[in-house]
Amino acid sequence: MSLALCTTSHSPLMGVNDPGEQTTAVVEASFAAARRFVSDFDPELVLLFGPDHYNGFFYDMMPPFCVGTGARSIGDYGTAAGALPVDRDAAYAVVRDVLGEGIDLAYSERMYVDHGMAQPLEILFGRIDALPVVPVFVNSVAEPLGPVSRARRLGESIGRAVAGLDRRVLIVGSGGLSHDPPVPRMQDAPPEVAERLIDGRNPTPEQRAAREQRVFDTGVAFAAGEASIAPLNPEWDRHLMGLLAAGDFDEIDSWSNEEFVEKAGHSSHEVRTWIAAYAALSTAGPYRVETSFYRPIPEWIAGFGVTTAASAA
C-alpha cells in the first residue's frame, strides 16, 4: 500500500470566464505538474473527497458525509455525465472500517455527483471513468455544519481503511479555497428556492441553464468589482495551505465555522475536502508537498490552489 495526494480548487467558470492569458497559462502549468505527479505515482484507485452544490444532495436527507458505493455524474457546467467506475468492494470496505471506528457515515448505491467531483477527474485523467474510484461526499454548503475537526477525523479513519487495501491509492481533495459564490442558503431562501434546496433533483434543461447563467454573470460582475459577495482572501488561503503542508491540524481544528465564513466566504467550507485528504495521507506517516500553486482568480470566484504530496518514507 502507498498513498499520494492531489488537492485542487474547482470552478464552474473555468473555460467560460477568461481570467487572462497569463493566469490561464500558470493554472494549466500547475495542472500539468499535477498530472505528471499522478502519472509517476501510477494509482490503482482514486479516493475522491468532494462537495456538492445542491445537485446530488438536498435537505430532504442531508448527511454530513457519504461514501458512494455506486455513483453517477449529472454533467453540470460542461462536465461529462455518466456512471463513475466505483470500486464497490473498496467502497464497502471503507464504510465498514469507518463505521467500525465509531464514526457515523452514510453510504449510497445511487449517489449523484456534480462538477465538484467530475471536474478534478477530468483535469487529472481526461475523463471521469479513467480509474476505479471511491467518491466521498463532504457536506460543505448545507448549514448547519459540524466542526471542521470532524472532516479531519473522517479523513484519518478513511486513510486507515485504505491502508488495508494493499493498492496504490491517490487521494484527491476537490474544493475551496476562499470563495463566496451565489449559492442559496436555506435560512433566508424564498419559498420557491427553499423547495429546490429540499428536493431539486432533475431540473429542466431551461432551469439548469438559467441557474448556471447566474453563476457566469456573477463571475463577470465580481471580477469587475460589482458583485455583493465576499472578497477572496489570499492571506487566509496561503496560511491554510501552509498548515496543511506542515501537518498542523491542531490550529485548523480550533477554527469555528463562523471564522471560515467571516474570513473566507460561505463556500470556504469546501476546504474540508482538502483537510480530509491531507488527514488521510497523514495516516501513512510524515509526508512532503511536491508541488504547490496558488493564485486568486476573481473571474472564477476562487482563491485557486493546486497541491500534490506524497509520503516521505
MOMOHU-V43037 format. One record per pair of residues at least 12 apart in sequence whose C-alpha atoms are under 7 Angstrom apart, sorted by the first residue. I is the first residue (numbers start at 1). J is the second residue. Records with the same first field share a line. If there is no record, write none. Layout:
# MOMOHU-V43037
I = J + J
This chain:
# MOMOHU-V43037
1 = 163 + 165 + 166 + 167 + 168
2 = 167 + 168 + 169
3 = 168 + 169 + 170 + 281 + 310 + 311
4 = 169 + 170 + 171 + 281 + 309 + 310 + 311
5 = 170 + 171 + 172 + 281 + 308 + 309 + 310
6 = 171 + 172 + 173 + 307 + 308 + 309
7 = 172 + 173 + 174 + 274 + 306 + 307 + 308
8 = 173 + 174 + 175 + 305 + 306 + 307
9 = 174 + 175 + 176 + 177 + 304 + 305 + 306
10 = 116 + 119 + 174 + 175
11 = 300
12 = 77
13 = 216 + 300
14 = 300
17 = 299 + 300
18 = 299
19 = 297 + 299
30 = 293 + 306
34 = 308
35 = 124
43 = 168 + 169 + 170
44 = 167 + 168 + 169
45 = 131 + 132 + 133 + 168 + 169 + 170
46 = 131 + 132 + 133 + 134 + 169 + 170 + 171
47 = 133 + 134 + 135 + 169 + 170 + 171 + 172
48 = 133 + 134 + 135 + 136 + 171 + 172 + 173
49 = 135 + 136 + 137 + 138 + 172 + 173 + 174 + 273 + 277
50 = 116 + 117 + 136 + 137 + 138 + 173 + 174 + 175 + 273
51 = 116 + 137 + 138 + 139 + 140 + 175 + 270
52 = 113 + 114 + 116 + 139
53 = 141
54 = 197
55 = 114 + 201
56 = 111 + 112 + 113 + 114
58 = 197 + 198 + 199
59 = 197 + 198 + 199
60 = 198 + 199
63 = 106
64 = 138 + 139
65 = 105 + 106 + 136 + 137 + 138 + 139
66 = 105 + 106 + 107 + 108 + 136 + 137 + 138
67 = 91 + 106 + 107 + 108 + 135 + 136 + 137
68 = 107 + 108 + 109 + 111 + 134 + 135 + 136
69 = 86 + 88 + 91 + 92 + 107 + 108 + 109
70 = 86 + 88 + 108 + 109 + 110 + 111
71 = 83 + 84 + 86 + 109 + 110 + 111 + 112
72 = 84 + 111 + 112 + 113
73 = 112 + 113 + 114 + 118
74 = 112 + 113 + 114
75 = 114
76 = 114 + 115
77 = 115 + 212
79 = 115 + 118 + 119
84 = 128 + 129
85 = 129 + 131 + 132 + 133
86 = 132 + 133 + 134
87 = 132 + 133 + 134
91 = 134
94 = 158 + 161 + 162
97 = 161
98 = 157 + 158 + 161
116 = 174 + 175
117 = 174
120 = 174
138 = 273
140 = 267 + 269 + 270
141 = 267
147 = 256 + 257
148 = 253 + 272
149 = 253
151 = 272 + 275 + 276
152 = 275 + 276 + 279
154 = 276
155 = 276 + 277 + 279 + 280
156 = 279 + 280 + 283
158 = 280
159 = 280 + 281 + 283
160 = 283
171 = 277
172 = 277
173 = 273 + 274 + 277
174 = 273 + 274
175 = 270 + 271 + 273
176 = 267 + 268 + 270 + 271
177 = 237 + 268 + 271 + 302 + 303 + 304
178 = 232 + 233 + 237 + 264 + 265 + 268 + 302 + 303
179 = 232 + 264 + 265 + 267 + 268 + 301 + 302 + 303
180 = 229 + 230 + 265 + 266 + 267
181 = 229 + 301
182 = 215
219 = 298 + 299 + 300 + 301
220 = 299
222 = 298 + 299
223 = 298 + 299
230 = 265
232 = 264 + 296 + 302 + 303
233 = 264
234 = 296 + 303
237 = 303
244 = 278
245 = 289
284 = 311
285 = 311
286 = 311 + 312
287 = 309 + 310 + 311 + 312
288 = 309 + 310 + 311 + 312
289 = 308 + 309 + 310
290 = 308 + 309
291 = 307 + 308
292 = 306 + 307 + 308
293 = 305 + 306 + 307
294 = 306
